[in-house]
Amino acid sequence: MNRYRENRYSDPMSFEGNGGSAKGLYRSRNGMILGVFKGLAEYFDLSVFWLRTIGVIVFIFSGFWPIVVLYLLAAILMKKAPIIPLESIDEQEFYDSYTRFRKGSVYRMKRQFERLNRRIQRMEDVVTDKEFDWEQRLNS
């Protein structure tokens, strides 16, 4: 069984069992206008049609400014949904930190790759050392 799938179902605070998608409030990438209503509908598990219908009714009865300002404010404050569905809490935390502070996330990734590179270099130094006895390692 997949490592992420085991973690997802064993942790009650992790993701829902619906294909590994994060249960976060995001704007939909394929919504009609900025994806706010579709994102809200996915988050609250409502019908997009009814949410848009309520939005149009509120628009008609309250006037132009209140609903448009709220809609644009929601579009600015809500993050776009991830392109690839998130599989773990770590992935969701990284995605959220990346959308908030991109330079810091890129810096953390760069540090991680530098650590991995140093580790690989140390392993190469040990293996390519003249004193490394291949015959003894292979026969034991």
N, C-alpha and C positions, 0 to 999 in steps of 0.2 A: 504494500500500500504506500502511496505517496507520503513523504514526510510532512508536507504542508497539510495534506488532507487529515492526517492523524492529529496534528496540532490544532487544526481548525475545529474539529469536532470534540476534542478532549477539553478545550478551554472554553468555559461558558462565557467569558468576556471577549472572545474573539469574533469571528465572522459568522454570518448566517450560513446555512447549508445551501444557498441558492447560487451555485456556480462560483463561489469564492469572491463575490463582489463585496466591497466594503460597505458597511452601513453608515456611511458618512453623508453629510449634506453637501452635495456638489451640484454645480450647474451641468446639465447634460450637454454633451458635445454635438448631439444631433437633434436639438430642440428647434422649434420654429423661430422664435425671436430670443436670442441669447440663452435659451435653454433653462430659464429660471423655473417656469411652471412644470416642465418635465422633470427637472431635478427634484423639486418639491414633491411631485407625485410619486417618484421612485422612493424617496426617503420615507414618506408617510404611507406608502403603499395604497395610493388612491388612483383613481382614473384621471388621466391627463385631460380627457375631454371635459369632465365635470369641473376640474380645477380651472381650466381655461374659460369655461362658461361662467363660472362664478366671477372670475377676473373681469370678463367683459361686462357682466351685469353691474359689478361695483364701479367699473369705468363709466358706464352710462349714467348711473344714479349719483355718483359722487363728483362727477366732473373730471376734467382732463388731468389736472395737476396732482391730486393725491395719489392716484393709482400709478401714474407714470413715474412719479418721483420714487415711490416705494419700489416699483419694479426695477428701475435703474439702480437704485441703492442696493437692492438684493443682487443684481447682476454684478455690481462692483465688489460687494463683500463676499459673495460665494465663489469658491475656487472651482475651476473646471474639473470635470470628472477625469480620472486617470484614463489614458488611452488603453493600457493593458490592465485587465482586472487584477486587483491586489489579492495576494494569496495569504499573507500573514500580517500580523500586527506590526512587525518590523518594517515591512514594505509600506504599510499605511503611515507609520511614523516618519519614514524617510520621505515619502511623497508629500506629507503635510509640511515637514521642515523645508523641503526643497521649494515648495510653492511660497512659503513665507520668506525664506532667506536663502536664495540660490547660491550666493558666493560661499556661504558657510557650508552648504551641502557639497559643493564642488571641492572645497578645501578638504573636507572630511574624506571624500572619495580619493582625492589625490594622496592624502596621508596614508590611507589604507593600501593603495597600490604601491606606494613607496616602501611600506613595511613588507609587503609581499615580495617586492623586488629584492630587498635586502636579504630576506629569508632564502629566496632562490639562489642568490649569489653565494651565501654561506654554504648551502647544500652543494652547489657546483664546486666550490673550493675544496670541500671535503672529498668529493668523488674524484676530482681531477688531480688530487694530490698524489705525488709519486709514491708515497708510503701507503696508499690505500690498496689493500690486497684483495683483488677481485676474486681470485681463486678460492680464498678462504671464505669470503662472503657468499659465493655461489654454492659451495659444497656444504655449508653448515645449515 
